[in-house]
Amino acid sequence: MYLQIADRYIDPQTLLSAKRTIISIGRHTDEAYNTIALNDPQADIFQCQIKHTADGWILNNGQWRTECPKGIRSRLQHACNMCTGRCVNTHTANPHYSWRIPLIPTLINGHTIQPDGQPLIDGDSILCGQTIINVRG
């Protein structure tokens, strides 16, 4: 599977690692690190996330994020446990997570995403703000 954003193709499998099991997608900002950062002022910082499962890729509206006590989120820091925010968490043994919902919902093929996530298939169109992400098999 590939994600197409304008003329850019991204293989999400190459973005995964032992510490990064979730790919976060959101507006580019210094407030939070997103695996795929969008240059779209209409997209939310915590727009959506995709996760690879045994059944394929699942898209969720919003993102799991740690509550960072220092408020620092940087791509230069190492991820704490399964954190997608890459923040400095002083309680790495017991981090606090919360689900962040975007102000403008993520749409797939013009419809809202099911609460338990939406499987991605070839031909799907994801709308994040004004950015269209096409799923290609």
Salt bridges, closest charged atoms under 4 A:
GLU67 OE2 - ARG100 NH2 3.18
